[in-house]
């Protein structure tokens, strides 16, 4: 079974839409330096390299409208590719507003600027062209897989992807965004939609009362014990692949949008490190590989399998308690460091 660890690699608006006096955050959102050491990108590359696992970095391109043609993401993307990982296309439409001098006024008039669902098809096609041109400018191979910002999707997006010649997508994660469209009620597997093969991020049920509670498989929102249970159950169910989602900034704690004061996120770092150790120790069952490599495998009867896997409720309860306590501890530590810095 193929395991695709996918990393949405992006900068941050940094609160600029709420307060135009604020400025977006660039490279710091990806490197996540703490005491001169990258706890984001470098930490992840070290984890993958230790067990020779290939991951997929979905790299955002529309932020170029703010940072300009020489934005720092190009160097980061080339570094990822040089380390042997897939670099694929990710886009948040809100960044395209920065091409307009009156961007702040446009946000006030129409706050929902980051939507792909319901977007005018001509606008979507233009955004995709920008992404393909950016990859060419960066000197990177043409992307084969697309992931939308916030996992938003509709039929029009898939039609635009097919027209742009992008054969694969990973836009579905039902606990993050649910379009309400029955044909996109996808928990797992590989599914052809509008000529594009969709490979959803795994969605599972972590507990159940009168109906299942859905959870999409992420590093920051799923314990290592839960993830291993899901991998074992996916393997037993005969699934071809499992897709996980994470971001570089999940491996540090910050005070809101303030990336000037960070500390390592020990819980999330243990989860990723533990997952890589597990995959490295179970190579007979699992192959850590890129999304395009996994999606390009010949389709079979098993490809359309769409089971809703169930986790262990007691593992979920432990995860919730751990996250609550650690978040509060991290806030206390950061507040203490900020106070010490102010007193110095």
C-alpha positions in Angstrom: 0.0 0.0 0.0 1.3 3.4 -0.9 1.4 6.2 1.7 1.5 9.7 0.4 2.6 12.3 2.9 1.6 15.6 1.4 2.7 19.0 2.6 0.8 22.2 1.7 3.7 24.7 1.5 2.6 28.3 1.6 3.2 31.7 3.0 0.6 33.6 5.2 -1.5 36.7 4.5 -0.5 37.6 8.1 -3.7 39.3 9.0 -3.3 41.9 6.2 -6.9 41.5 5.0 -8.2 42.3 8.4 -5.7 45.2 8.9 -4.0 46.6 5.8 -1.2 47.9 8.0 0.0 44.4 8.6 2.1 42.5 6.1 2.2 38.9 4.8 4.7 36.5 6.3 7.0 34.8 3.8 9.9 32.3 4.2 9.5 32.2 7.9 6.2 30.3 7.5 8.1 27.5 5.7 11.5 27.5 7.4 10.1 28.1 11.0 13.5 29.0 12.5 14.0 28.6 16.2 17.4 29.6 17.6 18.9 29.5 14.1 17.6 26.1 13.2 14.7 25.3 10.8 12.0 23.4 12.7 9.7 23.4 9.7 11.1 22.5 6.3 14.5 21.2 7.5 13.0 19.1 10.2 10.6 17.5 7.7 13.4 16.8 5.1 15.5 15.2 7.9 12.6 12.9 8.9 12.0 11.8 5.3 15.7 11.4 4.5 16.4 9.2 7.5 14.2 6.5 6.0 14.4 7.4 2.3 10.7 8.3 2.1 9.4 10.4 -0.8 6.9 13.1 0.1 4.8 15.5 -2.0 5.1 19.3 -1.4 2.1 21.2 -2.8 3.7 24.6 -3.3 1.6 27.8 -3.5 2.2 30.1 -6.5 -0.3 32.9 -6.3 1.6 34.6 -3.4 3.9 35.8 -6.2 1.4 38.6 -6.7 2.6 40.0 -3.4 6.2 38.9 -3.2 7.1 39.5 -6.9 8.8 37.3 -9.5 11.8 36.8 -7.2 9.8 35.6 -4.3 11.6 33.2 -1.9 9.3 30.3 -2.6 11.2 29.4 -5.8 14.4 28.6 -3.9 12.5 26.6 -1.3 10.7 24.6 -4.0 14.0 23.9 -5.9 15.5 22.7 -2.6 12.6 20.3 -2.0 12.9 18.9 -5.6 16.7 18.6 -5.2 16.1 16.4 -2.1 14.1 14.0 -4.3 10.6 14.9 -3.4 7.7 15.7 -5.6 6.8 19.4 -6.0 3.2 19.9 -7.1 0.8 22.8 -7.5 -1.2 24.5 -4.7 -3.1 27.7 -4.9 -5.0 30.1 -2.6 -6.9 32.5 -4.9 -6.9 35.3 -2.2 -3.2 36.0 -3.0 -4.3 37.2 -6.5 -5.9 40.3 -5.0 -2.4 41.8 -4.5 -2.1 42.4 -8.2 -4.6 45.2 -7.7 -3.6 48.5 -6.0 -7.0 48.7 -4.4 -6.8 45.2 -2.9 -7.9 46.3 0.6 -11.1 47.8 -0.8 -11.8 44.7 -2.8 -11.6 42.6 0.4 -14.0 44.9 2.2 -16.5 44.7 -0.7 -16.2 40.9 -1.1 -14.6 39.1 1.9 -14.8 35.6 0.4 -11.8 35.9 -2.0 -10.2 32.5 -1.4 -13.0 30.3 -2.8 -12.5 27.9 -5.7 -16.0 26.4 -5.3 -18.4 28.5 -7.3 -15.6 30.5 -8.9 -16.0 31.8 -12.5 -14.3 29.2 -14.7 -12.4 31.8 -16.7 -10.9 33.0 -13.4 -9.9 29.5 -12.4 -8.3 28.9 -15.8 -6.3 32.1 -15.4 -5.1 31.1 -11.9 -4.0 27.6 -13.2 -2.1 29.3 -16.1 -0.2 31.4 -13.5 0.7 28.3 -11.6 2.1 26.5 -14.6 4.0 29.6 -15.7 5.5 29.9 -12.2 6.8 26.4 -12.2 8.4 27.0 -15.6 10.0 30.2 -14.2 11.3 28.3 -11.2 12.9 25.7 -13.6 10.8 22.9 -12.1 9.0 20.1 -14.0 5.4 20.8 -15.0 3.1 19.9 -12.1 1.0 16.8 -12.5 -1.2 17.1 -9.3 -3.2 20.0 -8.0 -4.5 20.8 -4.6 -6.9 23.7 -3.9 -6.7 26.1 -1.0 -8.8 24.8 1.9 -9.6 21.8 -0.2 -12.4 23.6 -2.0 -13.8 21.9 -5.1 -16.6 21.6 -7.6 -17.2 20.2 -11.1 -15.9 23.4 -12.7 -12.6 23.2 -11.0 -12.0 19.6 -12.3 -13.1 20.6 -15.8 -10.5 23.5 -15.7 -7.8 21.1 -14.4 -8.5 18.7 -17.3 -8.4 21.6 -19.8 -5.0 22.7 -18.3 -3.6 19.2 -18.8 -3.2 18.5 -15.0 -4.2 14.8 -14.8 -4.4 14.3 -11.0 -5.8 16.1 -8.0 -6.1 15.9 -4.2 -8.8 18.4 -3.4 -11.1 16.3 -1.1 -10.9 16.0 2.6 -14.5 15.9 3.9 -13.9 17.0 7.5 -12.1 20.1 6.1 -14.5 21.0 3.3 -17.6 19.2 2.2 -19.1 20.5 -1.1 -22.3 18.7 -0.5 -22.0 17.1 -3.9 -22.7 13.3 -3.7 -20.1 12.5 -6.3 -17.4 14.1 -4.1 -18.4 12.2 -1.0 -15.0 10.5 -1.1 -13.2 9.1 1.9 -10.3 7.2 0.2 -9.3 5.6 -3.1 -8.8 7.1 -6.6 -11.8 8.4 -8.5 -12.2 9.9 -12.0 -14.0 13.2 -12.0 -14.4 15.4 -15.1 -11.4 13.6 -16.7 -9.1 14.2 -13.6 -8.2 11.4 -11.2 -9.0 12.6 -7.6 -7.0 11.1 -4.7 -8.7 12.3 -1.6 -7.0 12.9 1.8 -8.2 10.0 3.9 -11.3 10.9 6.0 -12.2 8.5 8.8 -14.6 8.3 11.8 -12.8 8.9 15.0 -15.8 8.4 17.2 -19.5 7.9 16.8 -22.7 8.9 18.7 -25.9 8.9 16.6 -23.7 9.3 13.5 -20.0 9.1 12.7 -17.8 12.1 13.5 -15.6 12.7 10.5 -11.9 13.5 10.8 -9.5 14.1 7.9 -6.1 12.5 8.4 -3.6 15.2 9.3 -0.4 15.2 11.4 -1.6 18.1 13.6 -5.0 16.6 14.2 -4.3 12.9 14.5 -2.2 11.1 17.1 0.5 8.7 16.0 -1.5 5.8 17.5 -4.5 6.8 15.5 -2.5 7.1 12.3 -0.9 3.6 12.7 -4.4 2.1 13.5 -5.7 3.7 10.3 -2.8 2.5 8.2 -3.3 -1.1 9.5 -7.0 -1.0 8.8 -6.5 0.5 5.3 -4.0 -2.2 4.5 -6.4 -4.9 5.8 -9.2 -3.4 3.7 -7.1 -3.6 0.6 -6.8 0.1 -0.1 -4.2 1.0 -2.7 -3.1 4.2 -1.0 -3.6 6.5 2.0 -3.0 10.3 1.7 -2.1 12.4 4.8 -1.9 16.2 5.0 0.4 18.5 6.9 2.1 22.0 6.7 5.6 23.1 7.7 4.3 25.6 10.3 2.6 22.8 12.3 6.0 21.8 13.7 6.3 25.1 15.7 4.1 27.0 18.1 3.6 30.7 17.7 1.6 33.4 19.3 -1.1 33.8 16.7 0.3 35.4 13.5 3.5 36.5 15.3 6.3 34.4 13.7 9.0 36.4 15.4 8.6 34.2 18.5 8.5 30.5 18.0 9.2 27.2 19.8 9.3 23.7 18.5 6.0 21.8 18.6 7.2 18.6 20.4 3.9 16.7 20.0 3.6 17.2 16.2 7.3 16.6 15.7 7.0 13.3 17.6 4.1 12.3 15.4 5.9 12.9 12.1 9.1 11.3 13.3 7.2 8.3 14.7 5.2 7.9 11.4 8.5 7.9 9.4 10.0 5.4 11.8 7.0 3.2 11.4 7.0 3.3 7.6 10.7 2.7 7.5 10.3 -0.4 9.7 7.3 -1.8 7.7 8.5 -1.5 4.1 6.9 -4.8 3.2 3.4 -3.3 3.8 3.9 0.4 3.0 5.7 2.4 0.4 6.2 6.1 1.1 5.9 7.7 -2.3 4.8 10.9 -4.1 1.3 11.6 -5.2 2.0 11.6 -9.0 3.7 8.3 -8.7 0.9 6.8 -6.7 -1.9 8.3 -8.9 -0.2 7.1 -12.1 -0.5 3.4 -11.2 -2.9 1.4 -13.4 -6.5 1.5 -12.2 -8.0 -1.6 -10.8 -11.3 -2.7 -9.2 -9.8 -1.7 -5.8 -9.1 1.9 -7.0 -12.8 2.9 -6.6 -13.0 1.5 -3.0 -14.4 4.3 -0.8 -14.7 2.8 2.8 -15.2 5.0 5.8 -12.5 3.6 8.1 -13.0 3.8 11.9 -10.4 4.8 14.4 -10.3 3.8 18.1 -12.4 6.2 20.3 -10.0 5.8 23.3 -7.1 6.8 21.1 -9.0 9.9 19.9 -9.8 10.8 23.5 -6.1 10.6 24.4 -5.2 12.8 21.4 -7.8 15.5 22.4 -6.5 15.6 26.0 -2.8 15.8 24.8 -3.5 18.6 22.4 -5.4 20.7 24.8 -2.8 20.4 27.5 0.1 20.9 25.2 -1.4 24.0 23.5 -1.9 25.6 26.9 1.6 24.7 28.0 3.0 26.2 24.8 1.0 29.4 25.2 2.4 29.7 28.7 6.0 29.1 27.6 5.7 31.6 24.7 4.1 34.3 26.9 6.9 33.8 29.4 9.6 34.2 26.8 7.9 37.3 25.4 7.8 38.8 28.9 11.5 38.0 29.5 12.3 39.6 26.1 10.4 42.7 27.0 12.2 43.0 30.4 15.6 42.5 28.9 
